[in-house]
Amino acid sequence: MVAPGQWLLAQRIARTRALLEETDLSVETIALKVGLSSATNLRRRFRAAVRTTPSAYRRAYQGR
């Protein structure tokens, strides 16, 4: 069973990934759209979950 907070964070990370792949929105704007308080918070949580930074993720995805 997954704790509600963990489930919510997973949903936010999934939405972040989609926005990084599909848009040119800034990390700050994405943080606000997915319900995280700041770009710094998004970067920290994204890195912990995906093992890379949002910017590096976007560059790698766009290279495909």
Secondary structure, DSSP 8 states (H G I E B T S, - for coil): ---HHHHHHHHHHHHHHHHHHH----HHHHHHHHT-S-HHHHHHHHHHHHSS-HHHHHHHHHT-
